[in-house]
Amino acid sequence: MADRLIANFFYFFWFDKNFIFEEFLLDLGANDFSRKLFYNYSQLKKLFYSVGIVLLLFILKPMKAEDVRGIFFYRQNIDDLKQSLSQAKSPESKIRSYLLLSKMYQIISAKEASAYADSAIILSHSAKLHSLKADAFLLKARVYMIGYVTDSANLFLDSAYNEALKYKAHSSLGYILATQAIKSMYENDKGIFLDEINQAEEYFKLAKDYEGLIYAYLSRAGLFINLNLFDEARHYLNLAKELANKLKDPSLKISLLLREADLLSALGNHQQAISLILLNMPNIRKDSLVYLESTCLRSISTLYIKLGEYNKALECAYEAYDKCKPLNFNLMASDLLTLIANIFHRTNNFDLSIRLNHQARGLRYYNHFPLAYFNSCYNLAALYGALNQIDSSLYWLNQAKIIADRYNNIETKALTAELYYQISEQAGLYESAVHYFQLWSTFKAQRDQIVTKNAFRAIKATLDVHRQKEQYQLNENRVRNRLIFSYLLAGLTLLAIIIAFLLVRSYKNKIRLQYNQMRERLLRMQMNPHFIFNALIAIQSYIYKNDSSQAINLLDNFSALIRLFLTSSSKDFIPLSEELDIIRYYLEIQQIRFDDKFEYEIEVSPKLEPEKIAIPPLLIQPFIENSIEHGFNGIKIKGQLKIIYTKQGKNLMIYVLDNGIGYSRSIRQNPNMKNHKSMAIPITKQRLEILNRRFRREQIQFRVTDNSAPGSVYPGTRIEFSIPLIDMKI
């Protein structure tokens, strides 16, 4: 989980950073790993020395797809680079060697990478080589980005920008802004990312640096893939492909194909993504791109995990480790050790998992990769917690907390507080559990505020570009945008105030009651910032397409939904009529988001009086979301969703029926879907358990099954709720 949250810029283009905690099962022993771990390093080293003379011919020349500022495949040998440095005669040659060494050491040792960047800065300053000085500042900033030392990274990025701007080094300006943009993306400032990447593209065009422009297009495509804006991502991939074909550089085409594989995987076509990468593996091996080959193997491994082919996944992970460890690619080697350790963890082989995590921790500690070291400490704390070794778990968790506090990263703080809360609860330390649960809730709220704030920035950045291109619509767009921002800002501000009030009021009760109430309120926060952000992106898309009527229609529904959610979120029960309004607005927004790929019908029995019946808010919303997001994936017909409210004796019966692939079938076809699809079940169980205990009413019950009735109009999944009829006046 921690690796998923730690931003590692240097792997951005080559593999999916979410691979570490994919869940899968495989029965393994220690012998295979032990055999592969002790690779014959001396043989590989001799091979590199045998071709060292040839490599020296290229070190001081411009190389295709080997710009230290952008696309870089780490094909050089450290010893050869040091030898070329000792033989360099001119200051420019020495500076370029320093820059290459700094770039190479960024995946080997952050301390050495920083030292070589410092040498390049000092020499370029004395030699008055300002463009190279800007590049040296840029590499120094990237070293700090590895350690997530944000203030220092910003300082050197500013120095690099000012130096390049002063001497009009347009290509360097492009790479500096592209680096700043990717940093903004990992800090969730997606609006700032778009603004900075736009500026980077303009500088690359001024410098006619087409390799840098490809770098920017791939960065932008990566953002759109993360936001599930696949058409936009495909557009920029096509632009990058046109430039790569003009340059006729196979290395650039390989980097482009890797991003295309990311797009295929995001669309669920994992096997096609694997085939695409495997198709280009011979070219990668032919060009001796060992680093790129290792990252490709790791990407293939994660794709096989998603397909459930765990033997092949493990084989690729081992092969990647064998290739990168002898070359001292320590950062990647430690990540691969963590991946293999988690496989042992999932197969309950805790001793081997702990040992491998310690080995990864050592690599990260001695080579100064602090946030990666945090991940190892966090993993060890979780492992010892699973073994109920509380003291050991708390020790490593304290080490993780020290790093999280030192770098003041909200994600690592939230992870640490959450695990502290879980371990304290496991040990029976309920007062401590309440304290850390409160911290976790605070960090989570801060993180959610950042997400919603950046949604505004993303819309604003795109609209600014649109204004520049469409000057004749400036006044009309300004009025519309102000109206959109006013509604959304007012709604989100009121939402934040209500959530803060509920949290403060809940802490005044007794510890145990306080503990349960906080959990119940947290479970009721179904309208998460991801849905809000996606809705905002949809609004932005219609504005961008000049579809004002659709944008205003979507905005009206969204503002009404926010208003209803705000009024219901502070209540334990709401009228059935209000719940129906929320569900209708939610479904209308989802229909627009998914281009009418499904239809829905809400049927309310005439025996019911919705204004007089009270129910807990948003009980069925997570299941409706599952039907839309997951149930309709993979079916070749239009999705059908039916919601029925009826009366049976003294109970209100609610049925949610869809014609998706069905609950059992979805789990059999894709085990990874189980983690997503079933999240609504444990959350709803916990909510109902707390509600039933707090109000001591007749039990609210529910169940999830396959909708397998003969001749059913809606084959797929069936969700059934039984709620005692409660008068709203009571």
WOHU-V627988 format. One record per residue. RES is the residue in three letters. PHI is phi as a letter, one per 40 degrees, with the letter a starting at -180 (* if undefined). OMEGA is omega in radians with two decimals (none if undefined). D_CENTER is the distance of its C-alpha to the mean C-alpha in whole Angstrom. Layout:
res = (RES RES)
phi = (PHI PHI)
omega = (OMEGA OMEGA)
d_center = (D_CENTER D_CENTER)
//
This chain:
res = (MET ALA ASP ARG LEU ILE ALA ASN PHE PHE TYR PHE PHE TRP PHE ASP LYS ASN PHE ILE PHE GLU GLU PHE LEU LEU ASP LEU GLY ALA ASN ASP PHE SER ARG LYS LEU PHE TYR ASN TYR SER GLN LEU LYS LYS LEU PHE TYR SER VAL GLY ILE VAL LEU LEU LEU PHE ILE LEU LYS PRO MET LYS ALA GLU ASP VAL ARG GLY ILE PHE PHE TYR ARG GLN ASN ILE ASP ASP LEU LYS GLN SER LEU SER GLN ALA LYS SER PRO GLU SER LYS ILE ARG SER TYR LEU LEU LEU SER LYS MET TYR GLN ILE ILE SER ALA LYS GLU ALA SER ALA TYR ALA ASP SER ALA ILE ILE LEU SER HIS SER ALA LYS LEU HIS SER LEU LYS ALA ASP ALA PHE LEU LEU LYS ALA ARG VAL TYR MET ILE GLY TYR VAL THR ASP SER ALA ASN LEU PHE LEU ASP SER ALA TYR ASN GLU ALA LEU LYS TYR LYS ALA HIS SER SER LEU GLY TYR ILE LEU ALA THR GLN ALA ILE LYS SER MET TYR GLU ASN ASP LYS GLY ILE PHE LEU ASP GLU ILE ASN GLN ALA GLU GLU TYR PHE LYS LEU ALA LYS ASP TYR GLU GLY LEU ILE TYR ALA TYR LEU SER ARG ALA GLY LEU PHE ILE ASN LEU ASN LEU PHE ASP GLU ALA ARG HIS TYR LEU ASN LEU ALA LYS GLU LEU ALA ASN LYS LEU LYS ASP PRO SER LEU LYS ILE SER LEU LEU LEU ARG GLU ALA ASP LEU LEU SER ALA LEU GLY ASN HIS GLN GLN ALA ILE SER LEU ILE LEU LEU ASN MET PRO ASN ILE ARG LYS ASP SER LEU VAL TYR LEU GLU SER THR CYS LEU ARG SER ILE SER THR LEU TYR ILE LYS LEU GLY GLU TYR ASN LYS ALA LEU GLU CYS ALA TYR GLU ALA TYR ASP LYS CYS LYS PRO LEU ASN PHE ASN LEU MET ALA SER ASP LEU LEU THR LEU ILE ALA ASN ILE PHE HIS ARG THR ASN ASN PHE ASP LEU SER ILE ARG LEU ASN HIS GLN ALA ARG GLY LEU ARG TYR TYR ASN HIS PHE PRO LEU ALA TYR PHE ASN SER CYS TYR ASN LEU ALA ALA LEU TYR GLY ALA LEU ASN GLN ILE ASP SER SER LEU TYR TRP LEU ASN GLN ALA LYS ILE ILE ALA ASP ARG TYR ASN ASN ILE GLU THR LYS ALA LEU THR ALA GLU LEU TYR TYR GLN ILE SER GLU GLN ALA GLY LEU TYR GLU SER ALA VAL HIS TYR PHE GLN LEU TRP SER THR PHE LYS ALA GLN ARG ASP GLN ILE VAL THR LYS ASN ALA PHE ARG ALA ILE LYS ALA THR LEU ASP VAL HIS ARG GLN LYS GLU GLN TYR GLN LEU ASN GLU ASN ARG VAL ARG ASN ARG LEU ILE PHE SER TYR LEU LEU ALA GLY LEU THR LEU LEU ALA ILE ILE ILE ALA PHE LEU LEU VAL ARG SER TYR LYS ASN LYS ILE ARG LEU GLN TYR ASN GLN MET ARG GLU ARG LEU LEU ARG MET GLN MET ASN PRO HIS PHE ILE PHE ASN ALA LEU ILE ALA ILE GLN SER TYR ILE TYR LYS ASN ASP SER SER GLN ALA ILE ASN LEU LEU ASP ASN PHE SER ALA LEU ILE ARG LEU PHE LEU THR SER SER SER LYS ASP PHE ILE PRO LEU SER GLU GLU LEU ASP ILE ILE ARG TYR TYR LEU GLU ILE GLN GLN ILE ARG PHE ASP ASP LYS PHE GLU TYR GLU ILE GLU VAL SER PRO LYS LEU GLU PRO GLU LYS ILE ALA ILE PRO PRO LEU LEU ILE GLN PRO PHE ILE GLU ASN SER ILE GLU HIS GLY PHE ASN GLY ILE LYS ILE LYS GLY GLN LEU LYS ILE ILE TYR THR LYS GLN GLY LYS ASN LEU MET ILE TYR VAL LEU ASP ASN GLY ILE GLY TYR SER ARG SER ILE ARG GLN ASN PRO ASN MET LYS ASN HIS LYS SER MET ALA ILE PRO ILE THR LYS GLN ARG LEU GLU ILE LEU ASN ARG ARG PHE ARG ARG GLU GLN ILE GLN PHE ARG VAL THR ASP ASN SER ALA PRO GLY SER VAL TYR PRO GLY THR ARG ILE GLU PHE SER ILE PRO LEU ILE ASP MET LYS ILE)
phi = (* c c c b c c b d c b d c b a c c c c c b c c a b a c b b c c c c c c c c c c c c c c c c c c c c c b c c c c c c b c c b c b c f b c c c b c a b f c c b d c c c c c c c c c c b c d c c c c c c d c c c c c c c c b b a c c c d c c c c c c c c c c c c c c f c c c c c c c c c c c c c c c c c d c f c c c c c c c c c c c c c c c c c c b f c c c c d c c c c c c c c c c c c c c g c c c c d c c c c c c c c c c c c c c f c c c c c c d c c c c c c c c c c c c g c c c c c c d c c c c c c c c c c c c f b d c c c c c c c c c c c c c d c c c g c c c c c c c c c c c b c d c c c c c f c c c c c c c c c c c c d c c c c c c g c c c c c c c c c c c c c d c c c c c g c c c c d c c c c c c c c c c c c c c g c c c c c c c c c c c c c c c c c c b g b c c c c d d c c c c c c c c c c c c g c c c c c c c c c c c c c d c c c c c f c c c c c c c c c c c d c c c c c c c g c c c c c c d c c c c d c c c c c c c c c c c c c c c c c c c c c c c c c c c c c b c c b d c c c c c c c c c c c c c c c c c c c c c c c c c c c c c c c c c c c c d c c d c c c c c c c c c c c c c c c c c d c c c c c c c d c c c c c g c c c c c c c c c d c c c c c c c c c c c c c c b c b b c d c c c c c c c c c c c c c c c c d b f f c a b b a b b b c c c c b d c b b b a c c f c c d c c c c c c c c b c c c g c c b c c b b b b b b a b b g b b c b b b b b b b c c g c c c c c c c a d c c d c c c c c c c c c c d c c c c c c c c c b f c c c c b a a b a c c b c d g c c b c i b b b b b b b d c b c c c c)
omega = (-3.09 -3.14 -3.14 -3.04 -3.09 -3.09 3.11 -3.03 -2.95 3.03 -2.94 -3.02 -2.89 3.13 -3.13 -3.07 -3.11 -2.97 -2.87 -3.00 2.96 -3.07 3.03 -3.05 3.11 -3.13 -3.02 2.96 -3.06 -2.97 -3.12 -3.12 -3.13 -3.13 -3.09 -3.08 -3.09 -3.13 -3.10 -3.06 -3.05 -3.13 -3.14 -3.14 3.11 3.13 3.14 3.13 -3.12 3.12 -3.08 -3.10 3.14 -3.14 -3.11 -3.13 -3.04 -2.98 -3.05 3.10 3.05 -3.10 3.11 3.10 3.12 3.11 -3.10 -3.13 -3.03 -3.10 -3.01 -3.02 3.04 -3.08 -3.08 3.06 -3.06 -3.12 3.12 3.12 3.11 3.11 3.11 3.09 3.14 -3.12 -3.10 -3.08 -3.10 3.09 -3.13 3.12 3.12 -3.13 3.14 3.08 3.07 -3.12 3.10 3.12 3.10 3.13 3.14 -3.08 3.13 3.05 -3.13 -3.12 -3.12 -3.14 3.13 3.12 3.11 -3.11 -3.14 3.07 3.09 3.13 3.12 3.13 -3.09 -3.09 -3.14 3.09 -3.13 -3.14 3.14 3.06 -2.88 3.12 3.09 3.10 3.09 3.11 3.12 3.06 -3.14 3.14 3.09 3.10 -3.13 3.05 3.11 3.10 3.07 -3.13 3.14 3.04 -2.92 -3.09 3.13 3.10 3.12 -3.14 -3.11 3.04 3.08 3.11 3.12 -3.12 -3.12 3.14 -3.13 -3.13 -3.11 -3.09 3.04 3.06 -2.97 -3.13 3.10 3.09 3.12 -3.14 3.11 3.13 3.09 3.08 3.11 -3.14 -3.14 3.04 3.11 3.14 -3.13 3.04 3.11 3.04 -3.02 3.07 3.08 3.10 -3.09 3.13 -3.09 -3.13 3.03 3.12 3.13 -3.14 3.13 3.12 3.10 3.12 3.10 -3.12 -3.04 3.12 -3.04 3.06 3.07 3.12 3.05 3.10 -3.14 3.14 3.12 3.09 -3.13 3.10 3.10 3.10 -3.10 3.07 3.11 -3.14 -3.12 3.04 -2.93 3.11 3.12 3.11 -3.14 3.12 -3.10 3.02 3.10 3.08 3.12 -3.13 3.12 3.13 -3.13 3.11 3.12 -3.11 3.12 3.14 -3.12 -3.13 3.12 3.12 3.11 3.13 3.10 3.14 3.09 3.09 3.05 3.07 3.07 3.13 3.11 3.13 3.13 3.09 3.13 -3.13 -3.03 -3.12 3.09 3.11 3.11 -3.12 -3.13 -3.14 -3.13 -3.14 -3.09 3.13 3.10 3.12 3.12 3.13 -3.14 -3.13 3.12 3.10 -3.00 -3.14 3.14 3.10 -3.14 3.13 3.06 3.12 3.12 3.07 3.10 3.12 -3.14 3.12 3.08 3.09 3.13 3.11 -3.13 3.13 -2.92 3.10 3.13 3.11 -3.13 3.13 3.13 3.14 3.09 -3.11 3.10 3.14 -3.14 -3.09 -3.03 -3.07 3.13 3.13 3.12 2.99 -2.88 -3.10 3.12 3.13 3.13 3.09 3.12 3.05 3.11 3.10 -3.13 3.10 3.14 3.02 3.09 3.11 -3.11 3.10 3.08 3.06 -2.95 -3.10 3.12 3.12 3.13 -3.11 -3.14 3.08 3.06 3.13 3.08 3.12 3.13 3.12 -3.07 -3.12 -3.05 3.12 2.96 2.99 -2.90 -3.10 2.99 3.06 3.05 -3.13 3.13 3.12 3.14 3.12 3.14 3.10 3.13 3.14 3.12 3.06 3.11 3.10 3.13 3.04 -2.93 -3.09 3.12 3.13 -3.13 3.12 -3.09 3.08 3.08 3.07 3.10 -3.12 3.12 -3.14 -3.14 3.14 -3.09 -3.07 3.00 3.13 -3.01 -3.12 -3.12 3.08 3.14 3.12 -3.12 3.14 -3.14 -3.13 3.04 3.14 -3.12 -3.14 3.13 3.11 3.12 -3.12 -3.12 3.14 -2.96 3.12 3.07 3.12 3.11 -3.14 -3.09 3.04 3.09 3.10 3.14 3.12 3.12 3.13 3.14 3.11 3.10 3.14 3.14 3.09 3.10 -3.13 -3.11 3.10 -3.11 3.03 3.07 -3.11 3.13 3.12 -3.09 -3.12 -3.14 3.14 3.11 3.10 -3.14 3.13 -3.12 -3.10 -3.07 -3.06 -3.07 3.12 -2.99 -3.06 -3.13 3.12 -3.11 3.13 -3.12 -3.12 3.10 3.12 3.12 -3.11 -3.13 3.13 -3.06 3.14 3.12 -3.13 -3.11 3.08 3.11 3.10 3.13 3.13 -3.11 3.14 3.11 3.14 -3.14 3.14 -3.13 -3.11 -3.09 -3.09 -3.11 -3.11 3.11 -2.97 -3.08 3.10 3.09 -3.12 -3.12 -3.11 3.11 3.12 -3.10 3.14 3.12 -3.14 -3.13 3.14 -3.07 -3.10 -3.03 -3.09 3.13 3.09 3.12 -3.10 -3.14 3.10 3.11 3.10 3.11 3.09 3.14 -3.10 3.13 3.08 -3.12 -3.13 -3.12 3.08 -3.00 -3.11 3.14 3.13 -3.13 3.10 3.13 3.12 3.12 3.13 -3.10 -3.13 3.09 3.13 3.11 -3.12 3.12 3.13 3.14 -3.12 -3.09 -3.00 -3.12 -3.07 3.06 3.11 3.08 3.09 3.10 3.13 3.12 3.08 3.12 3.10 3.14 -3.10 -3.13 3.13 -3.13 -3.12 3.12 3.11 -3.14 3.08 3.12 -3.14 -3.04 3.02 3.06 3.10 3.10 3.03 3.12 3.10 3.10 -3.10 -3.14 -3.12 3.10 3.11 -3.08 3.02 -2.99 -3.10 -3.03 -3.06 -3.13 3.07 3.02 -3.07 2.94 3.10 -3.02 -3.08 3.13 -3.13 3.05 3.11 3.11 3.14 -3.08 -3.02 -2.99 -3.04 -3.08 3.09 3.07 3.10 -3.04 3.12 3.14 -3.13 3.10 -3.12 -3.14 3.14 -3.06 3.02 -3.12 -3.10 3.11 -3.07 3.12 -3.09 2.95 3.13 3.10 3.11 3.02 -3.06 3.04 3.12 3.11 -3.07 3.09 -3.05 -3.08 -3.09 3.14 3.12 3.13 -3.08 -3.08 -3.12 -3.12 3.11 -3.13 -3.10 -3.10 -2.99 -3.02 -3.14 3.14 -3.07 3.13 3.12 -3.13 3.09 3.14 3.11 -3.08 3.09 3.14 3.12 -3.13 -3.13 -3.07 -3.02 3.03 3.06 3.01 -2.97 2.97 -3.05 3.04 3.05 -3.14 -3.13 2.96 3.14 -2.96 3.13 -3.11 3.10 -3.09 3.10 -3.07 3.04 -3.11 -3.11 -3.13 3.06 -3.06 3.08 3.03 -3.04 3.08 3.12 -3.11 3.12 -3.10 -3.12 3.12 none)
d_center = (10 11 10 6 7 9 9 11 13 15 13 11 14 15 12 9 8 7 11 12 12 13 16 19 23 26 29 29 32 32 34 32 30 32 34 31 30 33 33 36 35 39 39 36 37 40 39 37 40 42 40 40 42 41 38 40 41 37 36 38 37 35 32 30 27 27 27 26 24 22 22 23 24 25 28 31 33 33 37 37 35 37 41 40 39 43 44 43 46 45 42 40 40 39 36 34 35 33 30 30 30 28 25 26 26 22 21 25 25 24 27 29 27 28 31 32 30 32 35 34 34 37 39 38 39 42 43 41 39 37 34 34 33 31 29 30 28 25 25 25 23 20 22 21 17 17 19 17 20 19 23 24 22 22 26 26 24 27 30 28 28 32 33 32 33 36 37 35 33 31 29 28 27 25 23 23 22 19 18 18 16 13 14 13 10 9 11 10 13 12 16 17 15 17 20 20 19 22 24 23 24 28 28 28 30 33 33 33 30 28 26 25 24 23 20 19 19 17 15 15 14 11 10 12 11 7 10 12 14 16 19 18 16 19 22 20 20 24 25 23 25 28 28 28 31 33 32 33 30 29 27 25 25 23 20 20 21 18 16 18 17 13 14 17 14 12 15 16 19 18 21 22 19 21 24 23 22 25 27 26 26 30 30 27 30 33 31 31 27 26 23 22 23 22 18 19 20 17 15 18 18 15 16 19 18 16 20 21 23 23 26 25 21 23 26 23 21 25 26 23 24 28 27 25 27 30 29 27 24 23 19 19 21 20 17 19 21 18 17 21 22 19 21 24 23 22 26 27 28 27 30 28 25 26 28 25 23 26 26 22 23 26 25 22 25 27 25 24 20 20 16 16 19 18 16 19 21 18 19 22 23 21 23 26 26 26 29 30 31 30 32 30 27 27 28 25 23 25 25 21 22 24 21 19 22 23 20 19 15 15 12 14 17 15 15 18 20 19 20 23 24 23 26 28 28 29 32 33 33 32 33 30 28 28 28 24 23 25 22 19 20 21 17 16 18 17 13 14 17 14 12 15 17 15 15 19 18 16 19 22 21 21 24 26 26 27 30 31 31 33 35 38 35 35 37 35 32 32 34 31 28 30 31 27 26 29 28 24 25 28 26 23 26 28 25 24 28 28 25 26 30 29 27 30 33 31 32 36 37 37 35 34 35 32 30 30 30 27 25 26 25 22 22 23 20 19 19 15 14 11 15 16 14 14 18 18 17 19 22 21 22 25 26 25 27 30 30 31 33 29 27 30 30 26 27 30 28 25 27 29 27 25 29 30 26 28 31 30 27 30 32 33 35 35 37 36 37 34 32 33 32 29 28 30 28 25 26 27 24 22 25 24 21 21 24 27 26 27 30 31 34 35 38 40 43 46 47 44 44 41 42 43 41 38 35 32 29 26 27 27 24 21 23 24 20 20 23 21 18 19 22 23 21 23 27 29 31 30 28 30 30 33 33 36 38 41 43 45 47 46 42 40 38 35 34 31 31 29 30 27 27 28 26 28 27 24 23 26 24 21 20 16 17 19 16 15 19 20 18 21 24 23 22 25 27 27 27 31 32 32 33 36 37 37 39 41 41 42 39 36 35 32 32 29 31 32 34 36 40 42 42 39 38 34 34 30 29 31 30 33 34 37 37 41 42 42 44 42 45 45)
//
